Amino acid sequence: MSIEKKVEQDPRGNPIGVVQLKKIGNSTGVILPKELMTRLNTSVGDTFYVTLTPEGGLRFTPHDPKFEKAMDAARRGMKIYRNALAELAK
């Protein structure tokens, strides 16, 4: 497999790059090109969360889906109890 050097815009879900899987000890690592890491604003050692898409693909994101779900619940609660929270903040 080769790495595509040019990173294109992704207006409608088009591929933005090509990655490789490499054997690293007893594990397998994903090799990301520098341009893709720059676009994703990531660096070596960052943590990604992987989720399955409805189409059967993989979605890599630096945001924890469980945390996002918890924050949505917290936002709903803050909206419902806005007045009570404002009184408690005084």
For each residue, the residues with C-beta under 8 A, 3 or more apart:
1: 18 20
2: 18
3: 17 18 19 20 31 33
4: 7 17 18 33
5: 33 35
6: 35
7: 4 16 17 33 35 36 39
8: 14 15 16
9: 16
10: 13 14 15 16
11: 14
12:
13: 10
14: 8 10 11
15: 8 10 18
16: 7 8 9 10 36 39
17: 3 4 7 32 33 35 36
18: 1 2 3 4 15 33
19: 3 30 31 32 33 36
20: 1 3 30 31
21: 28 29 30 31
22: 28 29 31
23: 27 28 29
24: 27 28 29
25:
26:
27: 23 24
28: 21 22 23 24
29: 21 22 23 24
30: 19 20 21
31: 3 19 20 21 22
32: 17 19 36 37 40 42
33: 3 4 5 7 17 18 19 36 37
34: 37 38
35: 5 6 7 17 38 39
36: 7 16 17 19 32 33 39 40
37: 32 33 34 40 42 43
38: 34 35 41
39: 7 16 35 36
40: 32 36 37 62
41: 38
42: 32 37 46 48 62
43: 37 46
44:
45:
46: 42 43 62
47: 62
48: 42 60 61 62
49: 60 61 62 63 64 65
50: 58 59 60
51: 58 59 61 65
52: 56 57 58 59
53: 56 57 58 59
54:
55:
56: 52 53
57: 52 53
58: 50 51 52 53
59: 50 51 52 53
60: 48 49 50
61: 48 49 51 65
62: 40 42 46 47 48 49
63: 49 67 68
64: 49 67 68
65: 49 51 61 68 69
66: 69 70
67: 63 64 70 71
68: 63 64 65 71 72
69: 65 66 72 73
70: 66 67 73 74
71: 67 68 74 75
72: 68 69 75 76
73: 69 70 76 77
74: 70 71 77 78
75: 71 72 78 79
76: 72 73 79 80
77: 73 74 80 81
78: 74 75 81 82 85
79: 75 76 82
80: 76 77
81: 77 78 84 85
82: 78 79 85 86
83: 86 87
84: 81 87 88
85: 78 81 82 88 89
86: 82 83 89 90
87: 83 84 90
88: 84 85
89: 85 86
90: 86 87
